Amino acid sequence: MASTEGAEPIAKGIVPTMKQSWADLFRWRQRVAITNEYGETATEWQSPEPLQNPVKLLMQLSPKDWLFFVVGFLAWTADAFDFHALSIQTVKLADYYKTSKTNVTTAITLTLLLRSVGAAFFGLAGDKFGRKWPMVVNMFILGLLQIATIYSATFQQFLGVRSLFGLFMGGVYGNAIAMALENCPVNARGLMSGILQQGYSFGYVLAACANLGVGGSTDSWKTVFWIAAGFSIAVGLVRICFPESQQFLAAKRSGKPKVTPAAFFKETRAMLAREWKMCVYCIILMTWFNYYSHTSQDSYTTFLLTQKEFQNAAASRGSILMKTGACVGGCIIGYLSQFVGRRRAMVGAALISAALIPAWILPTGERSLSATGFFMQFFVQGAWGVIPIHLNELSPVAFRSSFPGITYQLGNMISSPSAQIVNAIAESHFLRRANGDRVEAYGPTMGVATAIIAVGIAVTAALGPEKRGSRFETAAPAGADAEVVHKRPQDDIEAASDSTSDRRMGEKDIKADRA
């Protein structure tokens, strides 16, 4: 940060925080709380650093940093591929199981509903045991569940397997972003956050490419699931070959070599009691964001196949180009958030996406729909590109694996019926195309819902907190602080006494010199 100036303290309480956050949104400099070595906190205005060459930012990462980032990115990409292997093949699965598209999207609802349970379990495991083995177990089981989906003989078996799939899918996100971002230099985090988040969009692109490659026959959905299974297991094997996160190991050594479960859960309870307002805010924000992405993308291929009456190849190409825009937008807007601010980037992207909705759903040709789909997802996933680092910066420092994952997945759980709601409304309302065909109203349903959600995101982000540039690299692992205090409280008392005594002696020397 360049220039600084004293500022009013950061507001406490819900309404004062909302008022202060709204006012700060229109002030270029950021309000930052600075704590010195004695625990004294002062608040000041800080001007953002000018945008840096993104290539130079990328070069700041060491080979080890890149190693952890790439593995986290691949895990998140495989997670998205596994999920979208179903969502882009809704029509095929409805034909295969002789049921409605709305019933097929029940599997999406169940998956999203149960992801929060996996996020809680594997996120806490990642904070306590490290990022490596929880992720390895996650990826192996995801691959096996993809195979189990292929062999589901009845629709009830299919729904049961996808429910179980959701439990393990939920554990990937928190560990992936913690492992990928915790070693990133502070001024590169916005860019790297945007790139990392687009692992989700890249997974969608790969799933759409697989769908395009296997063709439009009903049974071809199984081939896409075989590819997804191989991808997940391969990522798990790759993760075995590389070491535990160095930041996690260093923090654990500096905190306490062994953290007992009692101390870990004691600190977790204390964190929830202290940070419950932040938890609630992040869950609300992630509920909006998950509705945002699932409403605008999960039924997009179905929209092209049914309302626009595209063939499988054309619908797949449109989906690929749409999510290519997401990959580009997430990287660019995530990068810009380092300069313009996390909240301004999210608010601006959400409002622009709302303005693009008519151009997104009204065209009839493949080229025009692909172009507007590209720009629509540029801004939808552009807003999403800020989320990984925004959640990390808002998180209590010792809970960067569990807090982002749990809040993200709880938002996912609340928004889990999004695809099912879109399909249910669209299948019960119809439009008449220019050629006279009566088609299901996917476009208007997606458009109205996305407009409401985009405005909700803009308002929620505008009234919420921001901690851009917060430093969490040296935080001890969860439970370490509680364990130290529990074991030897007298050490802290003695250390504080020595420090106070030394400071008083220094003050006496200064007074003597002045005399």
C-alpha positions, 0 to 999 in steps of 0.5 A: 500500500502506498499512502496512509491516513488515519481512519475511524475504527472498523464498525462493530455490530450489524447495522453500523458495519453495513452503513460503514461498508456502504460508505467505504464502497464509494471511497477509493482508499481502503479502511484497514486495521493495523495491529502492532507487536504489542497488540495495539490496533489502529485503523488507517486509510490505505491506497491500493498499489497500482496494477502490476504486470500479471506475468511478473505476479506469476513469476513471484511464485516459486516452483513449490508454490506452483506445484501446490497451486496446480494440484489444487487447481486440478482437484477443483477441476476434477470436482467440477467435471464430476458434477457437470458430467450429470448436469450437461447430460440431463436430457440423455439421463431423462431418456435413459431412466424414462423420467422427466428432466425435473426428476433427473435434476433431483440428483443435482439437488441431493448432491448440493444438499449433502456437500456441506456435510463433506465440507465440514468433515474434510475441511476440519480434517484438512485444518487438523491433519493437513491438506494432502491425505484428506484430498487423496481420500476425497479424489479416490472415493469420487472416482469410485462413486462415478463408476457406481453411478454407471452401474446404477440399474434403477433411478432410485439407485442412481439418486442414492449414489449421487447423494453419497457422491455429494458427501465426498464432493463437498470436501474438495473445495476448502482443501483445494483453495487453502493448499493453492492460495496459502503460499501465494504472495499478497499482491498476487492473490487476486490474480491467482484466486481468479485463475483457481476459481476457473478450475470449476469452469474448466471442469465444465468445459472438459465435461462439455468437450467429452459430451461433444466427443461421445455424441448424442446417443442415450447410452453415451452418458456412461462414457463421460462418467468413465472419463470423470472417474479416471480424472478424479482417481488420477488427481488423487494419485498425483497428489500422493506423489507430492509432499504436504503443504509447507505452510501447514507444516511450518505453522504446525511446527511454530504453533504446537507439534501435536494438536489434541482433538480436545484443543482443536474442537475447543478452538473451533467452538470459540471461533464460532462463538466469536465469528458467528456474524461473519459465518452467517454473512459468508453463508448468505453471500455464498447462497446468492453466488451458488444460486447465481452459477447453478441457475445460469449454467446447469440448465443451459445445455438443456435450454439450447436443446429444448427451447432453441432446438439445437442438436447435441453437437451445437448445444455442446459447442455453445456450452463450451464457448459459454464456459470459456468466457467464464474462464477468461472473465474469472481470471481478469476480474479476479486480477482486477480485484486486487486493485479496485477492491473485492467488493467493487469487482463483485458488485460491478460484475453482477450488475453488468451480467444482469444487464446482459440477460436479454442478449443472453436468452433472446437470440436464435442462432448458434453463433449469437447465442454462443457469443452472448453466452460467452460474455454472460459467463465472463461476468458471472464467473468474473464475480466468482473469481474474487470468491476464493481469496475473499473467503480466505481473507474473511476467514479466521486465520487458523481455519482457512481450510474449514471456514471457506469450505463450510460456508461455501457448501452451506450456501450450496446446500441452501441453493441446492434446489436451483436447477430443479426449480428452473426445470420444474417451472420451465417444463410447466410453461411453454413458448411458441417459436417462430416456426410454430413449435411449442417449446419449454420456457427455459430462457425466461425462467433462467433470465428472471431468476438470474436478474433477481440473484445478480441484484441480491449479490450486488446488495449483499457484497456492497453492505458486507465487509472486506479484508483485502490484503490481510496477512495469514501466512504465519497463522498457527494451525487450529488448536495450537494456540488453545493447546499452548494456553492450556498446557502452560498458562504460567509461561505466558504470564511470565513472558508478559511480566518480563516484557512489561518489566523490560519496557518499564526499565527502558522507559526509566532509562529514557527519562534519565537521559532526558533529565 
